[in-house]
Each structure stands twice: as C-alpha cells, then as structure tokens.
Amino acid sequence: MTLLQNYPTELLILLFLIVTFLQSGIDKIIDWSGNLSFIKSHFQNSPLKNSVPFLLGTILVLELVASILMIYGIYQLATEGIKEAALLGTELAAITLIFLLIGQRLAKDYAGAMTLAVYFITTVFGVYILSH
C-alpha cells in the first residue's frame, strides 16, 4: 500500500497547507522589506502599527515551523504510520491563522479576514482527521 492509498485525506490536506505556509514563509524571507512595507501600511491605523516588524517575524517563524513539522509528518506517515508531527504542524498552522485573523480584524480588513476562513476550515478539518 502507498502513502496516498493509506492516508489520502491527510496527505492532501498536509500538502495544501505546506504549499500555503512554506510559500508564504519563503516569500517573507526573499522580500522582507516589501512585505514589511506592505504590512506597515496595512496596519497604520491599528493598535498593531508599532509592532509590525516583530509580529511579521513571529508569523514567519510560525509558518516555517508549521511547514517543517508537516513535512516531517508526511515522512512519519509514510515510514511509520505515525501522525503526531503532522498533527502538531497542523495545529500550529491553525494557531497561526487565528493570529492572522486577529490582525486582519484589528486592521478592519474584513474581506481579508473572511478569506482566511477557507484556510482555517481546511486546517481544522486536517486537525480533526489527524487526531483520529
């Protein structure tokens, strides 16, 4: 049996989240100043305006750690059938999305906050599948 045959839903959700979070983290590293400039303007009228560099760095670390855990989780699923790392990475992804949602709401970017719901639903479904 292959990984895809044994864990199709888990694998597809993990791949989706890895692409999402790893790409976002890599983009922040490659274009830190561009991202920082955009986020500073996005949060200029919010209570977070003075903390943008720290918060952007925090999100970057969370995205990368979640991605690494999920990548390792796929390896564990393939080799041992263990879900712990994948579950931990997916839970961290959900927490990261909650932090992003808080930021979007404080910036009064309700459309951006609404967009996060699609990612959050997928992530919570991943948490559910991986915890059973």
C-alpha positions, 0 to 999 in steps of 0.5 A: 500500500502507498502513502496516498492509498493509506492516508489520502485525506491527510496527505492532501490536506498536509500538502495544501497547507505546506504549499500555503505556509512554506510559500508564504514563509519563503516569500517573507524571507526573499522580500522582507522589506516589501512585505514589511512595507506592505504590512506597515501600511496595512496596519497604520491605523491599528493598535498593531502599527508599532509592532509590525516588524516583530509580529511579521517575524513571529508569523514567519517563524510560525509558518516555517515551523508549521511547514517543517513539522508537516513535512516531517509528518508526511515522512512519519506517515509514510515510514511509520504510520505515525501522525503526531508531527503532522498533527502538531504542524497542523495545529500550529498552522491553525494557531497561526491563522487565528493570529492572522485573523486577529490582525486582519480584524484589528486592521478592519480588513474584513474581506481579508479576514473572511478569506482566511476562513477557507484556510482555517476550515481546511486546517481544522478539518486536517486537525480533526482527521489527524487526531483520529 
